[in-house]
Amino acid sequence: MTVPPAASSAITRQDRERLQGHNARAVWLTGLSGAGKTTLAHALEASLHRDGLRTFVIDGDRLRAGLSSDLGFTDADRAESIRRAAHVARLFVDAGFVAIVALISPFRAERAAAQALFAPGDFLEVYVNLPLALAEERDPKGLYRRARSGALPRFTGIDSPYEPPEAPALELRTDALSVAQCVQRLRAQLGLPPTQAHLS
């Protein structure tokens, strides 16, 4: 698929990258609810920010509070939410930012469509992998409990499938790795050196 051109501007993405001193990328964190996507997104953002990189986190809660407030949880609505998130991330990458997307994004086809918006090397699919049983134990928002009771139909992992990436750029087992270890692996994937800063 041909990558759509960025809007015409006298200032190019390369101009912005030179000014900011770093390359722009989209880091797409996918995985079950409770796997740690948003936690890792904000930890990575903090790590990159300390190094002077321009970043922005795009997560499901933020989108549903505004841009995607009109969407529900049908497969079609989920696909549309992913499409919108991908276009927002593309705008941030064109502006020279590291866009960090944290979405369940359960279907391979929608993730592939998101990746197709980006030039090769600009989109890093990261599988935040936590077994379903452990995700249910964590259940920080009580969503699995509601899904099991029938109060939250078509919940990913319970009565709606999650299709794990077949060849992600990086897989992070959050039951085996600390947040700090995950951030270091994400930094390495971005071509950045390790940081000694403490991460909780």
C-alpha positions in Angstrom: 0.0 0.0 0.0 1.3 3.5 -0.9 1.9 5.7 2.1 -0.3 8.8 1.8 1.6 12.0 1.4 1.8 14.5 4.3 0.1 17.8 3.8 2.1 20.2 1.7 4.2 22.5 3.9 7.2 24.7 3.4 8.6 23.0 6.6 9.2 19.3 6.1 9.3 16.5 8.7 13.1 16.3 8.2 13.4 20.0 9.0 11.5 19.4 12.2 13.7 16.4 13.1 16.8 18.4 12.5 15.5 21.2 14.8 14.5 18.7 17.5 17.6 16.6 17.2 15.9 13.2 17.0 14.0 11.0 14.6 10.2 10.7 14.7 8.5 7.3 15.1 5.2 5.7 16.1 5.4 3.1 18.8 2.2 1.0 18.8 1.6 -0.9 22.0 -1.0 -3.7 21.6 -2.2 -6.2 24.1 -5.0 -7.3 26.4 -6.6 -4.9 28.8 -4.5 -4.8 32.0 -1.4 -6.0 30.2 0.4 -2.7 31.0 0.2 -0.8 27.8 -0.6 2.6 29.2 1.8 2.2 32.1 4.6 1.4 29.7 3.5 4.2 27.3 3.9 6.8 30.1 7.1 5.3 31.4 8.6 5.4 28.0 7.4 8.9 27.4 9.0 10.0 30.7 12.3 8.4 29.8 12.4 10.0 26.3 11.3 13.4 27.7 14.2 13.4 30.1 16.5 12.9 27.1 14.9 15.9 25.4 12.8 14.0 22.9 9.4 15.3 21.9 6.7 12.8 22.6 2.9 12.3 22.9 0.9 9.4 24.3 -2.3 8.4 22.5 -4.4 5.9 24.5 -7.9 4.6 24.5 -9.2 6.5 27.5 -7.9 9.8 26.0 -9.4 9.1 22.6 -12.8 8.0 24.0 -13.0 11.2 26.1 -12.9 13.3 22.9 -12.1 12.3 19.4 -13.8 8.9 19.6 -16.5 9.8 22.1 -19.1 8.8 19.5 -17.9 5.2 19.2 -19.0 2.1 21.1 -17.4 -1.3 21.3 -18.7 -3.1 18.2 -16.0 -4.5 15.9 -16.8 -1.6 13.4 -16.4 1.0 16.1 -13.2 -0.5 17.3 -11.8 -0.5 13.8 -12.8 3.1 13.4 -11.1 4.1 16.7 -7.9 2.4 15.6 -8.1 4.2 12.2 -8.5 7.6 14.0 -5.7 6.8 16.4 -3.4 5.9 13.5 -4.1 9.1 11.6 -3.4 11.1 14.8 -0.2 9.3 15.3 0.8 9.9 11.7 0.3 13.7 12.2 2.5 13.6 15.3 5.2 11.7 13.4 5.0 14.2 10.5 5.5 16.9 13.2 8.7 15.2 14.3 7.4 13.6 17.5 7.7 10.1 18.9 4.0 9.1 19.0 3.3 6.3 21.6 0.0 4.6 21.0 -1.5 2.4 23.7 -4.6 0.5 22.4 -5.8 -3.0 22.8 -6.2 -2.9 18.9 -7.3 -6.6 18.9 -7.4 -7.3 15.2 -4.4 -7.9 12.9 -6.1 -6.4 9.9 -6.7 -3.0 11.7 -3.1 -2.9 13.0 -1.8 -3.7 9.5 -4.0 -0.8 8.1 -2.5 1.5 10.8 1.0 0.5 9.9 0.3 1.1 6.2 -0.1 4.8 6.9 3.6 5.0 7.8 6.8 4.8 5.8 8.9 1.6 6.4 10.7 1.9 9.8 8.4 4.6 11.2 6.0 2.2 12.9 7.0 -0.2 15.6 4.4 -2.7 16.6 5.0 -3.8 20.2 3.2 -6.8 21.7 2.6 -6.2 25.4 2.0 -9.8 26.3 0.3 -10.9 29.5 -1.6 -14.2 29.8 -5.3 -13.7 30.1 -5.5 -15.2 33.6 -3.0 -12.7 34.9 -4.7 -9.8 33.2 -7.9 -10.9 34.9 -6.1 -11.0 38.3 -4.8 -7.4 37.8 -8.0 -6.0 36.4 -7.2 -2.5 37.5 -10.5 -1.0 36.2 -12.7 -3.9 37.1 -13.5 -4.5 33.4 -13.0 -8.3 33.4 -15.2 -8.7 36.4 -17.9 -6.7 34.6 -17.4 -8.7 31.4 -17.7 -12.0 33.2 -20.9 -10.9 34.8 -22.4 -10.0 31.4 -22.4 -6.2 32.1 -19.8 -5.5 29.5 -20.5 -7.5 26.4 -18.0 -8.2 23.6 -15.0 -7.5 25.8 -11.7 -8.5 24.3 -10.3 -11.8 25.7 -13.7 -12.8 27.1 -16.3 -12.9 24.4 -14.4 -11.1 21.7 -11.1 -12.4 20.3 -7.6 -10.8 20.6 -5.3 -11.7 17.6 -1.7 -11.4 18.8 0.9 -10.0 16.4 2.6 -12.7 14.3 5.8 -10.8 13.9 6.0 -7.7 16.2 9.0 -5.5 16.3 9.2 -6.3 20.0 7.4 -8.5 22.5 7.3 -7.6 26.1 6.2 -10.2 28.7 5.0 -7.9 31.5 4.7 -10.9 33.9 8.4 -11.5 33.6 9.9 -8.0 33.0 9.7 -4.9 35.2 8.6 -1.6 33.8 12.2 -0.4 33.8 13.3 -3.4 31.8 10.5 -3.0 29.3 11.5 0.7 28.8 15.1 -0.2 28.2 14.0 -2.7 25.5 11.8 -0.1 23.9 14.6 2.4 24.0 16.9 -0.1 22.3 14.3 -0.7 19.6 14.3 3.0 19.0 18.1 3.0 18.7 18.6 4.8 21.9 21.2 4.0 24.6 20.1 2.7 28.0 19.2 5.2 30.7 20.3 5.0 34.3 17.3 7.0 35.5 15.2 5.1 38.1 11.8 4.0 36.8 9.2 2.7 39.2 
